[in-house]
């Protein structure tokens, strides 16, 4: 029997595609509030934002239930610093959910359409 070779996922990036009810409001929040940069795309019903290695993509949606029930979990090495930055930017609704010996281990914020962005400390030994 042939043994299947396992795929190497050590260099894989995952970019979630979230719903947006209004691209102008989404752009304002992600660029002006969260510090992302908008990237060019080839179609009118899709937008992409990037900050460092974080990339979030959005599709045009008309159903508010879609965005209020969508979420993404983002791990980073310095979640406490990111939390402090977003609080200093004056973003409403930034909420801590967990702390550890080094400070904040997890927090979240919702975008204007209800998408939940959960940020967590990268686990020891993770990429």
Secondary structure as UniProt FT lines:
FT   TURN            10..11
FT   STRAND          17..20
FT   HELIX           23..27
FT   HELIX           28..33
FT   STRAND          37..39
FT   TURN            44..45
FT   STRAND          46..51
FT   TURN            52..53
FT   STRAND          54..60
FT   HELIX           64..68
FT   STRAND          71..76
FT   TURN            77..78
FT   HELIX           79..88
FT   TURN            89..90
FT   TURN            92..93
FT   STRAND          95..100
FT   TURN            101..102
FT   STRAND          103..110
FT   TURN            112..113
FT   STRAND          116..121
FT   TURN            124..125
//
